[in-house]
Amino acid sequence: MAFKMNDLSVLAYANGFTLWHYRTADPGATVAGAGYFTAAADLVRTGDMMLTAADGGSTGTIYHVGANTGTEVTVAAI
């Protein structure tokens, strides 16, 4: 499967920081893969955090947006 913009939502925003939530049926390894969130490059910023619920909600991970070049978003689990 692939990233779906409609499944990404803002939980909180303050001082240029956004806390996101993303729920997907995709496996956690797919979500953690390179470029998974690239379609959201115009929304997410370096330093943002994402609470994700993968595998249909059975796997939860918090990601830090480490880089956003405008064409690729890089995240790392924390």
C-alpha positions in Angstrom: 0.0 0.0 0.0 1.0 3.6 0.0 0.7 6.8 2.1 -2.8 8.3 2.1 -3.0 12.0 2.8 -6.5 11.7 4.2 -5.2 9.5 7.0 -2.7 12.2 8.3 -4.2 14.7 10.8 -2.9 17.4 13.1 -3.1 16.7 16.8 -1.4 19.9 18.0 0.4 22.9 16.7 2.5 25.4 18.6 5.5 27.7 17.8 6.1 26.1 14.4 5.9 22.5 15.7 3.2 20.1 14.6 2.3 16.8 16.3 0.7 14.6 13.7 -1.3 11.4 13.8 -1.3 8.8 11.0 -3.2 5.5 10.9 -2.7 2.9 8.2 -3.2 -0.8 7.4 0.4 -0.8 6.0 3.0 -2.8 8.0 5.2 -0.8 10.4 8.3 -1.6 8.3 6.7 0.0 5.2 5.8 3.2 7.2 9.4 3.4 8.5 10.8 3.0 5.0 12.5 5.8 3.1 10.2 8.3 1.5 7.0 6.9 2.9 5.8 10.4 4.0 7.2 12.3 0.9 3.7 13.0 -0.4 3.2 15.2 2.7 6.5 17.2 2.1 4.5 20.4 1.7 2.9 20.0 5.1 5.5 18.5 7.5 8.6 20.2 8.7 11.9 19.1 10.1 11.4 18.7 13.9 7.7 17.7 13.7 6.6 14.4 15.3 4.2 11.8 14.1 2.3 9.3 16.2 1.6 6.4 13.9 -0.8 3.4 14.2 0.3 0.9 11.6 -0.8 -2.7 10.9 -4.4 -1.5 11.2 -3.7 0.1 14.5 -1.9 -2.8 16.2 1.5 -1.3 16.0 2.3 2.2 17.4 5.4 4.2 16.8 6.5 7.8 17.4 8.6 9.3 14.6 10.7 12.4 14.4 10.9 14.2 11.1 14.6 14.5 10.7 14.7 16.1 7.2 12.4 17.5 4.6 14.1 18.5 1.3 10.8 19.5 -0.2 10.9 16.4 -2.4 11.7 13.8 0.3 10.7 13.4 4.0 12.9 11.4 6.3 11.6 10.1 9.6 13.2 8.1 12.4 11.6 6.2 15.2 12.2 7.6 18.7 
